[in-house]
Amino acid sequence: MAGRGNSRSAAQKCALLMFLVVSQVTGREVCDKTKCPGPLRYYEAIGCTPVYANSGDCCAESYNCSHLDNLSRDKCYANGNEYSLGEKLKPEDANPCDIGCTCRSYRDVADFICAAVDCAFIAPKENCFFKHDRDKCCPDMTPTCYSKEDKIATCVVDGVTYREGQHFNSISDPDLSCICMPGYTGEDVEPFCKKPNRDYCSPLFRNAESIHEKCAPMFYADQNPQKDCSYAFRCQDTGDTVIHNHAKSADVSEEEHKICRFGNMTMHLGDELSQGTSYSSNCVKCVCEVPPIPTCRRLADNDCPSQFGDVSISAPNV
């Protein structure tokens, strides 16, 4: 009897040990970067590389963006390629709505200037829709109509049914542009889905000044800086000051990878920028959390009393 009891006890110990090992391995494998701090999607868009405090860490403590210091003010950049003033955007670097784009200088900084595109919207008739093409900016305005007897391809994505030729957003990868086609089984792969030729989140294409002036990307309160594109930029204003959130100078690290740069200002980990010094800084909280770029988020409306009287805090119409 004692032998069987010891055997059972040993077996239980082995099972517990296996559970702990599997739990540890599984814990290391699961890394949800959407829970990491910092403007991660922006860092990815401008080509910065993550720097980790320890090998195997899920979240980076900072990013190396030193390559941005080598960018020229009289050159344009798209998809990692450099263009001279007057040079036209190559098709392999263009997205569908990048039409007639040429590298031009504006306020002493080169940017791509493109033709304005306005896709007409006309409500289709019942049982009709406008087909999209991944490689075209606007849908085909010749309506595609069907009857109940027609066998038309459908794609079910996140509980929503799309018809053949309709555009849908990928749940697995927001960067993908997807079109419903016959044969789609739920896998967001080509020919159904395709990544853009250039990253839509990168400001280098049309707003390189924000890079050269060391501005910070801004996000709405309901956006996720880890996976969303910024909606605007917060640039240094003459009234800006740094709010230090550390007790004494001994707590401050002067290591470059632990410092945020904003214009010609220096921020240490935990430091914030003053608010309300200009229209763009009103109700925008900027914190140095993952250097070298501070994370800026617009406060929710109920947390944001306007500091400019009756001036709306929403973006002005242009």
C-alpha positions in Angstrom: 0.0 0.0 0.0 2.8 2.4 0.9 4.4 1.7 -2.5 1.3 2.6 -4.4 0.9 5.8 -2.3 4.5 6.9 -3.0 3.9 6.1 -6.7 0.8 8.2 -6.8 2.5 11.0 -5.0 5.4 10.9 -7.5 3.0 10.9 -10.4 1.2 13.9 -8.9 4.5 15.8 -8.5 5.5 15.1 -12.1 2.1 16.3 -13.3 2.5 19.5 -11.3 6.0 20.0 -12.6 4.8 19.6 -16.2 2.0 22.1 -15.6 4.4 24.7 -14.2 6.9 24.2 -17.1 4.1 24.5 -19.7 2.7 27.5 -17.9 6.1 29.2 -18.0 6.8 28.4 -21.6 3.3 29.5 -22.6 3.7 32.7 -20.6 6.9 33.6 -22.5 5.3 32.9 -25.9 2.3 35.1 -25.3 3.3 38.7 -26.0 0.6 41.2 -26.7 2.4 44.4 -27.8 -0.9 46.3 -27.8 -0.4 46.4 -24.0 3.0 47.9 -24.3 3.4 51.7 -23.7 4.6 54.2 -26.3 3.6 55.2 -29.9 4.6 51.8 -31.3 2.8 52.1 -34.6 4.5 55.4 -35.3 7.9 53.9 -34.5 7.2 51.1 -36.9 6.1 53.5 -39.6 9.3 55.6 -39.5 11.6 52.6 -39.3 12.9 52.8 -35.7 14.2 49.6 -34.1 13.2 48.4 -30.6 15.7 48.4 -27.8 15.0 45.9 -25.0 16.3 46.0 -21.4 16.6 42.2 -21.3 16.6 39.5 -23.9 13.2 38.0 -24.3 11.3 41.1 -23.0 7.9 41.7 -24.7 8.0 45.5 -24.5 10.9 47.7 -25.6 12.2 50.2 -23.2 13.1 52.6 -26.0 13.6 52.8 -29.8 16.6 53.6 -31.9 15.6 56.3 -34.4 19.1 57.6 -35.1 18.7 57.1 -38.9 16.3 60.0 -38.9 19.1 62.4 -38.1 20.6 61.6 -41.5 17.5 62.6 -43.5 18.0 65.5 -45.9 15.6 68.5 -45.9 15.9 68.7 -49.7 15.0 65.0 -50.4 11.7 63.2 -50.3 11.3 59.7 -48.9 8.8 56.9 -49.8 9.0 53.2 -48.9 12.6 53.7 -47.8 13.6 55.2 -51.1 15.1 58.7 -51.6 13.9 61.1 -54.2 15.4 64.4 -55.5 13.4 67.6 -56.0 11.3 67.5 -59.1 11.4 63.6 -59.3 8.1 61.8 -59.7 7.0 59.0 -57.4 7.7 55.6 -58.8 4.7 53.2 -59.2 6.4 50.6 -56.9 6.4 53.1 -54.1 2.9 54.5 -54.7 -0.4 53.6 -53.1 -3.6 53.6 -55.2 -4.5 57.2 -54.4 -1.0 58.6 -54.8 -1.7 60.2 -58.2 0.6 62.7 -60.0 3.0 62.9 -57.0 6.2 64.9 -57.3 8.9 65.8 -54.8 8.6 69.5 -54.1 10.1 71.9 -51.5 7.7 73.7 -49.2 8.9 75.9 -46.3 12.4 74.6 -46.9 11.4 71.0 -46.4 10.8 68.5 -49.3 7.5 66.7 -49.4 5.5 64.8 -52.1 2.8 67.0 -53.6 0.0 64.9 -55.2 -3.1 65.5 -57.2 -6.3 66.0 -55.1 -8.5 62.9 -55.5 -12.2 63.0 -54.6 -14.1 59.7 -55.1 -17.7 60.5 -55.9 -20.2 58.8 -53.7 -23.6 57.9 -55.2 -25.9 55.7 -53.3 -26.4 52.5 -55.3 -29.9 51.2 -56.2 -31.4 48.3 -54.3 -29.5 45.0 -54.9 -26.6 46.9 -56.5 -23.1 47.9 -55.3 -19.9 49.4 -56.7 -17.0 47.1 -57.1 -13.6 48.0 -55.6 -10.2 47.1 -57.1 -7.2 46.9 -54.7 -5.0 48.7 -57.2 -7.4 51.6 -57.9 -8.2 54.6 -55.7 -11.9 54.8 -56.4 -14.5 52.1 -56.9 -15.9 51.4 -60.4 -18.9 53.7 -60.7 -20.7 51.3 -63.0 -23.0 49.5 -60.6 -23.0 45.8 -60.3 -26.5 44.5 -59.8 -27.8 41.1 -58.9 -31.1 39.2 -58.4 -31.9 36.5 -55.8 -31.1 33.8 -58.3 -27.6 35.2 -59.0 -24.7 33.3 -57.4 -22.5 36.0 -56.2 -19.5 35.5 -53.9 -19.8 36.6 -50.3 -17.2 37.0 -47.5 -18.0 36.9 -43.9 -15.6 39.0 -41.8 -16.1 39.5 -38.1 -19.8 38.7 -38.5 -20.4 41.1 -41.4 -21.2 39.8 -44.9 -19.5 41.5 -47.9 -20.4 40.9 -51.5 -17.9 40.2 -54.3 -15.9 43.3 -55.2 -16.6 45.1 -51.8 -13.7 46.3 -49.7 -13.3 45.2 -46.1 -10.8 45.7 -43.3 -8.6 42.9 -42.1 -9.1 41.9 -38.4 -5.8 40.2 -38.2 -3.7 43.0 -39.7 -5.2 46.6 -40.0 -2.5 47.5 -42.6 -4.0 45.1 -45.2 -6.3 46.3 -47.9 -8.8 43.5 -48.7 -11.4 42.9 -51.5 -14.1 40.2 -51.3 -13.5 37.7 -54.2 -14.6 34.1 -55.0 -12.7 31.6 -53.0 -12.2 33.7 -49.8 -12.2 31.4 -46.8 -11.3 33.8 -44.0 -7.5 33.9 -44.5 -6.3 37.5 -45.2 -3.7 36.5 -47.9 -3.2 37.4 -51.5 -4.9 37.8 -53.9 -7.7 38.8 -51.4 -5.6 41.1 -49.3 -2.4 43.2 -49.9 -0.2 45.5 -47.9 0.2 49.1 -49.2 3.4 49.9 -51.1 4.2 52.6 -48.5 3.1 52.9 -44.9 0.2 55.2 -44.5 1.2 56.1 -41.0 4.6 57.5 -41.9 4.7 61.3 -42.0 7.8 61.3 -44.3 5.7 61.2 -47.4 3.7 64.5 -46.9 4.8 65.9 -43.6 8.5 65.5 -43.3 8.8 68.7 -41.3 7.3 66.9 -38.3 10.4 64.6 -38.4 13.0 67.4 -38.9 11.4 69.5 -36.1 11.1 66.6 -33.7 7.4 66.9 -33.3 5.4 64.3 -31.5 2.5 62.3 -33.0 -0.9 62.9 -31.4 -3.7 60.4 -30.8 -7.3 60.8 -29.9 -8.5 59.5 -26.5 -10.1 56.4 -28.0 -7.2 55.6 -30.2 -4.5 52.9 -29.5 -1.0 54.4 -30.1 0.3 50.8 -30.3 -1.6 50.1 -33.5 -3.2 53.3 -34.8 -1.9 56.1 -37.0 -1.7 59.5 -35.4 -4.2 62.1 -36.5 -1.9 65.2 -36.2 1.4 66.4 -34.6 2.3 68.4 -31.6 5.3 70.7 -32.4 7.3 72.8 -30.0 5.7 76.2 -29.1 7.4 79.2 -27.5 5.4 78.8 -24.3 6.2 75.1 -23.9 7.8 73.9 -20.7 8.7 70.5 -19.3 7.0 69.3 -16.1 9.4 67.1 -14.2 7.9 64.2 -12.4 10.9 62.9 -10.5 11.8 63.7 -6.9 15.4 64.6 -7.3 18.2 64.8 -9.9 19.6 61.6 -8.6 16.6 59.8 -10.0 17.2 61.1 -13.5 19.2 59.0 -16.1 21.2 60.9 -18.7 21.5 57.9 -20.9 20.4 58.7 -24.4 18.0 55.8 -24.7 16.2 57.0 -21.6 15.6 60.6 -22.9 12.8 61.9 -25.1 13.5 64.8 -27.6 10.8 67.3 -28.4 11.9 70.2 -30.6 15.0 71.4 -28.8 13.7 70.3 -25.4 14.8 67.3 -23.4 12.4 65.1 -21.4 13.3 62.4 -19.0 11.2 59.3 -18.3 7.9 60.3 -16.7 8.3 64.0 -17.7 5.3 65.7 -19.2 4.8 68.7 -21.5 2.8 71.7 -20.4 -0.7 72.0 -21.8 -2.7 74.9 -23.2 0.3 76.9 -24.5 -1.2 76.9 -28.0 -4.2 75.5 -29.9 -2.5 72.2 -30.7 -1.5 71.6 -27.1 -4.9 72.4 -25.6 -6.1 69.3 -23.7 -3.2 67.2 -25.1 -1.2 65.2 -22.5 2.4 64.3 -23.6 4.5 62.0 -21.5 8.0 60.6 -22.1 7.4 56.9 -21.5 9.2 55.1 -24.4 12.0 57.3 -25.7 13.0 59.0 -27.9 9.5 60.4 -28.8 6.9 61.4 -26.2 3.4 59.9 -26.3 0.7 62.5 -26.9 -3.0 61.9 -26.4 -5.9 64.2 -26.5 -7.9 64.0 -23.3 -11.5 62.8 -23.5 -14.0 65.7 -23.8 -15.4 65.3 -20.2 -11.8 65.6 -18.9 -11.0 68.6 -21.1 -12.4 72.0 -20.2 -11.4 74.3 -23.0 -8.7 76.8 -22.1 -9.6 79.1 -25.0 -13.1 80.2 -24.1 -15.7 79.1 -26.7 -13.0 77.9 -29.2 -13.7 74.3 -30.2 -10.9 71.8 -29.3 -11.6 69.7 -32.4 -9.4 70.1 -35.5 -10.3 73.1 -37.6 -11.7 72.7 -41.1 -9.2 73.3 -43.8 
